[in-house]
Every structure is written in structure tokens, then in C-alpha cells.
Amino acid sequence: MAVAAFVVAFLNDVWGEVWPELVVIFGGLIMFLFPDEWSSFDGYQSWRSNQWRFQPPSWVRFCGAMAVIICTIMVLKGK
């Protein structure tokens, strides 16, 4: 799906109009494929400074998939 959005943007030469959606698609792919690396930037401190809390990988993957699906539909429909 994500590849289709990039191909449509390339063939229709609308890179300038849909670049925010393409950036979110790329970020969503990183979220989906590498959830542990993504959540390592999103941690927060717990009660003590040596305790850190991170989002569950399944939740990060779900959010990445939703970002890819929604933005791909936006690109394919032409906003």
C-alpha cells in the first residue's frame, strides 16, 4: 500500500502537494517494522530516575499501520 502511494505521487508528479502524507507514511512504516526502536524515543521516567516506561510494541505497530493506511488512502484519493 505504501509503495502504491509513492508510485502514484511519482507518476502524477505531485510530490510537492502530498509530501506531508508521504513523510507520515514513511514514519508509519518505521513504527510498524521497528516498534522497539520507535518506542525507545518515546519513553518517560517513572517513580525513580532509573525506571523508564515505554509503549507496548503492539500498540506502536497498530499506530504505525493506521498512519500508513490513512495517509495512503489520502494520497490515492488525491486528498
Phi, psi and omega in degrees: 000316181294322179297322179298320179296317179293322179293317179297317179296323180290313183291324180271356179054052180241032181304318183291333182275330186244020183296326177297320179295321179294324177293319178293323176298315179297316177296321178295324176295320177294319177299318183287318185278329183230069185293327181291320178293322179295315184287343178292340177269355187245014183286162176219155182284146178262217185297316180247164184289344179265005177250129179234145179244139180231156176292147177294143182301326180294324178291320179295318178296319179297314179296321177296318179296319179295320178297317180295314183295312183295314182288329176294319177297320178297319181290316183291328178276348180083032182066000000 
